[in-house]
Amino acid sequence: MHMNSHFAVGIIIASFLNFYLEFELIEFLLVLSFSFICDFDVLFAKFAKDNNHRMLITHSIIPSVIIIFIGSIFHWVTLIISGFAYLIHIVIDTIDWGTNFFYFNHKQVGFKLLISKEEFNNLSQYLSKYKNPASFFDYKYYNNKVCLVSEVLLFIFMWVFILIFALHFVLTALIYFLGMYFHLSRHFYLKKIEAE
């Protein structure tokens, strides 16, 4: 799932819980940040197996368990919720491509709905068919109707939840468009490369 969709999930979680906990802005932003922050590990993909950022420890359950544990020690409910927001991100990522969920086994696990077993086992062969290997993943994602419908539904639910449960934080939802711009500009850039 794309970063902007994880952001939308974070808005949904933070907005709904705000109704019961009446977050301060910093608390709302903390929960929101932990819902998508692990995707910045893409900056360190060169250190990961096969340059796959989802093989890093940041895409395992370990950080979320640590965050929840620290929150429990300090009785900091917002940090505990933030840890669960992080965990939800990791669980969602097992659906499309899979993640290094337990980290120590160094295996990408999950449903991996966007990649067949054949493609997964012979990935380098499939990547070599594209001018830019990232185009393989981009093509699979944008040609999957479930992914596209999920993105639209999360966008709608994000606005519904923030307008109903956290209207005073509504401006934070505008950050969504930065993530969407990043992914769409990358998508059209890769399409252009493959078309040349």
N, C-alpha and C positions, 0 to 999 in steps of 0.2 A: 504494500500500500504506500502511496506517496505521502511525503511529509505533511502536505496541507490536509490530507484526510486524517492523519494522526492528530494534527492540530484540532481538527473539527471534533474528533472523539474527546480530546482534552477539554474543549469548550463545553461539550455535552456533560461530561462528568463534573467539571467545576461548577457549571451553572446549576445543575440539579442539586448538588450538595450545598451550594450557596443558600438555597432556599431553607435548608435546615440549620446550617452552621453560620450563616451570615459572615462570609469571608471579608477580611480586609483586602485591599487591592493586591498587596504583596503576597498574601496567601493564595488568592485566586491565580495570580501569575505563576506562583510556585507549582501548583497542581498542573496548570496549563503547560508550563515549561517541561516538566517531567514526562508529559505525554508524547513529546516528539523529540526531545533533546538527543536521544541516542542515535538519531539519524545523522547527526553531525559527525559520527565516527567515519563517515564516508571520506573525510579528510585524511584518515589514517589507513585507508584501504590498502595502500602499498605494503603495509606490515602484516596483512592478513593472508591466509591461505587462498591462493588463486585470485588475489586482489579483491576478494569478496568481503566487504565491510560487515556482512552479517555473520562472518566467522570470528569476529573480534569478541572479546569478553563483554563489551558493551551491548551486544545483541544476544546476551544470555540472561538467565534469571538471576544471576549473582548480584548485579547492582541493585535490582529491585528488592531482593531479600535483605541486603545491607541497609538500604534506605528505610525499609519497614522496621528492621531491628533497631536502628538508631532512633527512629520516631517513637518506637515503643519504650525504649530506655528513658527518653526524655518526656514521655507522655505528650508528645507533640502530634496531635491528630492530623494536622495539615501535612506533615511530613509522611505519616503513615499512608494517607490518601495519595500523596505524590508517588510513593513507592508502588502502590497498586496501579496508578496511572501508567507508570513505567512498565510494569508487568503486563498490563493489557496491551501495550504497544508490542511487546515481544510475542505475546500469544497471537495477536492479529497477524504478525509477520510470519508465523508458521503456516498460515493458510495459503499465501500466494507463492513464495519461493522457499520458505523454510528458514530456520535460523540455527545457530549453534547453541541451542536452547540450554543445555547443561554445561556447556563450555569444555569441561575436562575430557569429554570423549572426542572432541574436535570433529564432530559430524554435524552436518546440516540436517536437522530433523523437521518434521511437520508434514502437513498435507501436500504442500508443493503443487497446488492446483494449476499453476501456470507453466509447469514444465513436466514433461513426461519422464518416465523412468529412463527411457532410451536417450532422451536429450540430456538428462542429468548425468548419466553415466558416460556419455560421449560429448560432453559440452564443448571441448576445444574444436571438435569437428564441426559442430553447428555454428560456433562463433566465427570460424574461418570463412563462412559463406557471406559475411558482411564486411564492408569496408571498415566500419567501426564496430568492434564486438558489442558495445553497449546497445547497438541497434537491435540485436536479437531480443534483449529483455524489453526494450521499448516497444518493439513490434508485438510481442506476446501480450504485454500489458494493455496497450491501446486497442488491440483487436479482441479483447475479452469483454463481452457485454456485461458480465457480472461485476468486473472491476469498475467499468464506467458507470453502471447504475448505482453501485455502492458509493462512488464518489459524489454523484448527484444527491443521493439520499442523505449522506452525511452532511453535505453542504446545507440542505434544507433543514435537517434536524438541528444542526448547529445554530442556525438563526432562530428557529422556534424555541429551543431551550434557553438561549441567552435572552431573548425578548421576554419570555415568560418568567424565568427564574433569576435572572441577573442583569436586568436592564441597565443598571448603573455601570456595568462593565462592558457595555455593547461595543465600545470603540476597540477593545482588544480583539474582537473578531475580524477586524480589518487586516490584521497580520496574516490571515489566511491567504489573502490575495498575493502576498510575496511568495509564499510557497507554490501557489498555483502558477504564478508567472515563471518561476524557476523551472518547474517541470514542463510547462507548455513550450517555453522557449527552447529547452533542451530537446524536446520531442521534434519540433520543427527543424531544429539544427541537424539532428540525426537523419531526418527524412531527406533533407537537402543533400547531405553527404551521400546517402545511398542512391539518390536520384542522379547524381553527376556521373 
